[in-house]
Amino acid sequence: MAQGAYFNFELIGGAELDKALMMIEDVGTQKNVLKAAMRKALKPVAERARQLVPVDDGDLRDSIVVSPSITKTQRKFAERTGQPTMYVGTAWPTAHLVEFGTGPRQVKVRQKKVLAEGG
């Protein structure tokens, strides 16, 4: 997604989920149920991302996951809320280049001596 781009979504069943969570006494179980619901809700987002990503050998496509964790570098930019959080993305090292592009490049040819074939 391009920097500064946004998307909208409609949350259906949030009030019912909140009410059901409040019926669970154990806070740890509440968080686990919430994370499972979030993971299930984000599966279509991950699947759509896999459909849209350019495919060379499929490694980037196959690395798109729904996960409660992100890489150390991604954590620098993540907002800390203290709430259970789930992410859709990849830890593929060159994913940012595919997502945001690399921009135009200009190759400069330098005149240098070149070794001839055979030494």
Beta strands, then each sheet from edge to edge (+ up, - down):
strand 1: 65-67
strand 2: 87-89
sheet 1: 1+ 2-
end
